Amino acid sequence: MSSPHLADAHVLYLHGFRSSPKSFKARVVHQRMAQLGRAQELICPQLPASPKAAMELVLTLVERYQAKGENKLAIIGSSLGGFYATWLAERFGCRAVLINPSVDPLKNLEHHVGVTTAWHSDEPFEFKQEYIAELADLKVARLTRPERYFLLAATGDEVLDYRDMVAHYAGARQHVIQGSDHAVSEFEQYVDEVLDFCTGSEGA
């Protein structure tokens, strides 16, 4: 593995729908940053089911460290977290890595309205109808600066169509994995590439 230097950049990791900071990719990012002596610079919150509440939480966390004068931020978002990461990157003007991101969750999550459970918990998880409208408020129709984005997409994604991702993030750096799956089960192979992009200064 290479050893990316995070240059005191905080990395915000946003998990996907029904997921948590215990997800496989979140743990890989944490382990790698810990190896680099940067574990304290990872922000990885448990996101509420409500998109509005999720973004309010993230904004509070980001403002908290910005108040300390720590202004360099990069975002990694997986699946629905990639959708959130895009809205946040446009807001903050920072870099973002999207891992099999949900391009149009308004369509994809409509049939998930109701009570279910999270992947890493037996606690009931309710996704309400009103959350669809909250997602609509966060939709980014067009990227203002595609060079700020890095798309990691798998052709074997069984949940989302990688071609939608490639089209939506046109002009961004893209790494299309042949095969793999929605979880990117071999993510350890790509974590350094992801963190290297997070640390870049050009165009960010």
C-alpha positions as CSV (number, residue, x, y, z in Angstrom):
1,M,0.0,0.0,0.0
2,S,1.1,3.6,-0.6
3,S,1.0,6.0,2.3
4,P,-1.2,9.1,1.5
5,H,-0.5,12.1,3.6
6,L,-3.7,13.7,4.7
7,A,-2.1,17.0,5.5
8,D,-4.4,17.5,8.5
9,A,-7.5,17.2,6.3
10,H,-10.6,16.0,8.1
11,V,-12.3,13.2,6.2
12,L,-16.1,13.0,6.6
13,Y,-17.4,9.5,5.8
14,L,-21.1,9.2,5.0
15,H,-22.6,5.7,5.1
16,G,-25.5,4.5,2.9
17,F,-29.2,3.8,3.4
18,R,-29.9,1.5,6.4
19,S,-26.1,1.4,7.1
20,S,-23.9,2.8,9.9
21,P,-20.3,3.7,10.9
22,K,-19.9,-0.1,11.4
23,S,-20.1,-0.7,7.7
24,F,-17.3,-2.5,5.9
25,K,-16.0,0.5,4.0
26,A,-16.3,2.8,6.9
27,R,-14.2,0.4,9.0
28,V,-11.6,0.1,6.2
29,V,-11.2,3.9,6.0
30,H,-10.9,4.1,9.8
31,Q,-8.3,1.4,9.9
32,R,-6.2,2.9,7.2
33,M,-6.4,6.4,8.7
34,A,-5.4,4.9,12.0
35,Q,-2.4,3.3,10.4
36,L,-1.4,6.7,9.1
37,G,-1.8,8.2,12.5
38,R,-4.9,10.2,11.4
39,A,-7.7,8.4,13.1
40,Q,-8.7,11.5,15.0
41,E,-9.3,13.3,11.7
42,L,-12.1,11.0,10.6
43,I,-15.7,12.2,11.1
44,C,-18.1,9.3,10.7
45,P,-21.5,9.9,12.2
46,Q,-24.6,7.7,12.4
47,L,-27.0,9.4,10.1
48,P,-30.6,9.8,11.0
49,A,-33.2,8.3,8.6
50,S,-34.5,11.8,7.8
51,P,-32.3,13.4,5.0
52,K,-33.0,16.8,6.5
53,A,-32.0,15.8,10.0
54,A,-28.9,13.9,8.6
55,M,-27.6,17.1,6.8
56,E,-28.3,19.2,9.9
57,L,-26.2,16.8,12.0
58,V,-23.4,16.9,9.4
59,L,-23.4,20.7,9.2
60,T,-23.2,20.9,13.0
61,L,-20.2,18.6,13.1
62,V,-18.4,20.4,10.3
63,E,-19.1,23.8,11.8
64,R,-17.7,22.5,15.1
65,Y,-14.3,21.7,13.7
66,Q,-14.2,24.8,11.4
67,A,-14.7,26.9,14.6
68,K,-11.4,25.5,15.7
69,G,-9.7,26.8,12.6
70,E,-9.5,23.3,11.0
71,N,-10.9,24.2,7.5
72,K,-9.6,21.5,5.2
73,L,-12.3,18.9,4.5
74,A,-12.9,16.1,2.1
75,I,-16.0,13.8,2.0
76,I,-16.4,10.1,1.2
77,G,-19.9,9.0,0.5
78,S,-21.2,5.5,-0.2
79,S,-24.5,4.9,-1.9
80,L,-27.1,7.3,-0.4
81,G,-24.1,8.8,1.4
82,G,-22.7,9.7,-2.1
83,F,-25.9,11.6,-2.8
84,Y,-25.4,13.5,0.4
85,A,-21.7,14.0,-0.2
86,T,-22.5,15.7,-3.6
87,W,-24.8,18.2,-2.0
88,L,-22.3,19.0,0.8
89,A,-19.3,19.3,-1.6
90,E,-21.3,21.8,-3.6
91,R,-22.0,23.7,-0.4
92,F,-18.5,23.7,1.0
93,G,-16.5,23.7,-2.3
94,C,-14.5,20.7,-1.1
95,R,-13.5,17.4,-2.6
96,A,-15.7,14.4,-2.6
97,V,-15.3,10.7,-3.4
98,L,-18.5,8.9,-4.4
99,I,-18.6,5.1,-4.0
100,N,-21.4,3.5,-6.0
101,P,-23.5,6.7,-5.3
102,S,-27.2,6.9,-5.5
103,V,-27.8,9.4,-8.3
104,D,-31.6,9.6,-8.0
105,P,-32.7,8.2,-4.6
106,L,-36.1,9.8,-4.9
107,K,-36.8,7.0,-7.4
108,N,-34.8,4.3,-5.7
109,L,-36.1,4.8,-2.2
110,E,-39.8,5.2,-2.9
111,H,-40.4,1.5,-2.4
112,H,-38.5,1.5,0.9
113,V,-41.0,3.8,2.7
114,G,-42.1,2.1,5.9
115,V,-40.5,0.3,8.9
116,T,-37.5,-2.0,8.4
117,T,-34.3,-2.6,10.3
118,A,-30.7,-1.3,9.7
119,W,-28.0,-3.6,8.5
120,H,-26.0,-3.5,11.7
121,S,-28.8,-3.3,14.2
122,D,-32.1,-5.0,15.2
123,E,-33.6,-1.6,16.1
124,P,-36.6,-0.6,14.0
125,F,-35.7,1.9,11.2
126,E,-38.5,3.9,9.7
127,F,-38.2,5.7,6.3
128,K,-41.2,8.1,6.1
129,Q,-42.9,9.3,2.9
130,E,-42.0,12.9,3.8
131,Y,-38.3,12.0,3.5
132,I,-38.7,11.7,-0.3
133,A,-39.4,15.4,-0.4
134,E,-36.4,16.1,1.8
135,L,-34.3,14.2,-0.6
136,A,-35.6,16.4,-3.5
137,D,-34.3,19.4,-1.7
138,L,-30.8,18.0,-1.7
139,K,-30.6,16.9,-5.4
140,V,-27.8,18.5,-7.4
141,A,-28.8,18.6,-11.0
142,R,-25.4,19.6,-12.3
143,L,-21.9,19.7,-10.8
144,T,-20.4,23.2,-10.7
145,R,-16.8,21.9,-10.7
146,P,-16.6,18.2,-11.7
147,E,-12.8,18.1,-11.0
148,R,-13.6,18.2,-7.3
149,Y,-15.2,14.7,-7.6
150,F,-13.9,11.2,-7.8
151,L,-16.3,8.4,-8.8
152,L,-15.6,4.8,-7.8
153,A,-18.2,2.7,-9.5
154,A,-18.7,-1.0,-10.0
155,T,-20.2,-2.5,-13.1
156,G,-21.4,-5.4,-11.0
157,D,-23.4,-3.2,-8.6
158,E,-26.6,-5.2,-8.0
159,V,-28.5,-2.3,-6.5
160,L,-27.7,0.7,-8.6
161,D,-26.8,1.2,-12.3
162,Y,-23.2,2.3,-12.7
163,R,-24.0,3.9,-16.1
164,D,-26.2,6.5,-14.3
165,M,-23.3,7.3,-12.0
166,V,-20.8,7.7,-14.9
167,A,-23.2,10.0,-16.8
168,H,-24.1,12.1,-13.7
169,Y,-20.4,12.6,-12.8
170,A,-19.2,13.3,-16.3
171,G,-16.0,15.3,-16.2
172,A,-15.0,14.0,-12.8
173,R,-12.2,11.6,-12.2
174,Q,-13.7,8.1,-12.6
175,H,-12.5,4.6,-11.7
176,V,-15.0,2.1,-13.1
177,I,-14.4,-1.3,-11.6
178,Q,-15.2,-4.2,-13.8
179,G,-17.4,-6.6,-11.8
180,S,-17.4,-6.2,-8.0
181,D,-20.7,-5.4,-6.2
182,H,-22.6,-2.6,-4.5
183,A,-20.5,-3.0,-1.3
184,V,-17.2,-3.0,-3.3
185,S,-16.2,-6.0,-1.3
186,E,-12.5,-5.6,-2.2
187,F,-12.4,-1.9,-1.0
188,E,-9.1,-2.4,0.7
189,Q,-7.6,-2.3,-2.8
190,Y,-8.9,1.2,-3.4
191,V,-8.8,2.9,0.0
192,D,-5.4,4.5,-0.7
193,E,-6.6,5.8,-4.1
194,V,-9.6,7.3,-2.3
195,L,-7.6,8.9,0.5
196,D,-5.0,10.2,-2.0
197,F,-7.8,12.1,-3.8
198,C,-9.1,13.5,-0.6
199,T,-5.7,15.1,0.1
200,G,-5.1,16.7,-3.3
201,S,-4.9,20.4,-3.4
202,E,-5.3,21.2,-7.1
203,G,-8.7,22.3,-8.1
204,A,-10.1,21.8,-4.6
